[in-house]
């Protein structure tokens, strides 16, 4: 059904359009640095120009889209220096979130995080990267919310929006993806123990590992396709799995 036929009205429609565009940018359906042609996007999403323009304004405010002279709206492309600086701050924000969460999180919230981690592991076992990443992001946001600090939450959300596509791509390498899953298990263990210092350390190292993978991908042309091929190779971290695992399933491969 075309988005324009949504019964919720134009005010809600532009939010739905923004959500679709955000997913396309995060999962690589629209590449970093790519110009956003309004006519083509309107046809692709089956919407009129008005909600599309409102959605682009929203993504611009989030830092995913920028307006360049003589180019118009373009997907933001971060340089290596941008990545280093952004992940440096993001690691500090995640670490602080984890330490505060250990002091303030409820037993119910921990149980919910355990359930999310189990669901995320199931998507990882199926090599469904799109579904995995959606739950992964829920886990990180839940830890941030459990910190009970609105200023921290606002700062976190603003910066995290700019890094979603890079965090998604960091899982293209199968070995690094497996490591990330084990790090999430360690996060849950630290939360259960209410060990704030340990959770801070795990989260900071987790973000540093993400940064290193992203920088390696930016270092040379053609890295992302090579990394995707690596993800399709047999996993060396689990010799008992038996045979090759399928490549990650992103939104573009499942449609």
Helices and strands as residue ranges (DSSP letters): G 3-5, H 10-26, H 38-45, H 49-62, E 65-68, E 72-75, H 80-104, H 107-125, H 129-146, H 150-169, H 174-192, H 196-219, H 223-232, G 239-241, H 251-254
